[in-house]
Amino acid sequence: MAFKPLHDRVLVRRVESDEKTKGGLIIPDTAKEKPAEGEIVSVGDGARKDSGELIAPSVKAGDRILFGKWSGTEVTLEGEELLIMKESDILGIIG
């Protein structure tokens, strides 16, 4: 992909949730919530301190993450729906 986020932003691909509940019930598309889990596609160089020093990002491409329900801006790149968000919107990295 020919897109690189700037500064402390990351490009995220949502990871789709299961089609069924643990009890085996099928969840229709209209009842599904957008997943708050994703995979980092690309990472910017990092934020800068007031002194100009670069703060390296804590995440890297390929990391699976959790993020807030309303985090990020939805974009379509090369026909794929992705999110661009600040690193601070990421809640954590999944093991």
N, C-alpha and C positions, 0 to 999 in steps of 0.2 A: 504494500500500500504506500502511496506516495504522499503521506500526510504525517507531519511531525508537529505535535502540540508545542506551544511556546511556554516558557517560564515554568510554573509549577502545575501545569495542567496535564491531564492524562486522557488518553482515548480508550474507551471501554466498550467491550462487546457484552451485551446482556447474556446470561446463561439462563436458558428456559427452565421453568419448573416442571415437576412431574405432572403427567396427565391424570393421575389417579391419587386419591387419598391413601393413607396407610390402611384404611379399612377396605379398599378396593373400589370405592365409588369414583366414577369418571367425572372430572371437572370440566364443564362446558367452557368454551372460550369466553363467553360473556361474563362468567363468574370469576375468571382468573384475574389476579392482580399482577401488575408488572413486577418481574423479579427484581429484588434489590441485591442480586449477586451477579458478578460479572468477571470477565477476564481482561486484564490490561493488554491492549494491543500495542500502544506506543506511549512513551513518556517524554515530557519536556526536559530541558537541562536543569531545571530547578529554580527556586526563588532566589532573590538577592537581598542581603542585609542592607541596612542603611549605608554601611561602609563600602558596599559594592561586592563584598565577598559572596560567592555562590554557595547556596545551601543545597546539597545533593538530595534528590528525591529518595524516599524510603521504599518505594515500590519499583518494580522493573517489569518489562514486557513478559507476559506469561503468568504473572501472579493472579490468583483467584482472590477476589475481594468482596466485601460487603459494603454497601453505601446506603445513604438515606433514601427514602422513598421518592422524594422530590428533588434529588440531587442531579446536577448536570443539565446540559442542553442537548436535546436530541438532534442529530444530523444524519444525513444519508450520504455516504461516500461509496462510490462504485457500486451502487445498488444495495448496499448493506446499511441497516439502521444501527447507529452507534451513539455513544454518549461522550461528550467532552465535559470534564469536570475538574475542579481544583483538587489537588492532592488532599487538602484539608477536609473535603467532603467524604473521603474514604473513612469508614469506621474501623476497618481492620482487614488483615490478610488471613485467608483461610489456609491452614496448615498444609 
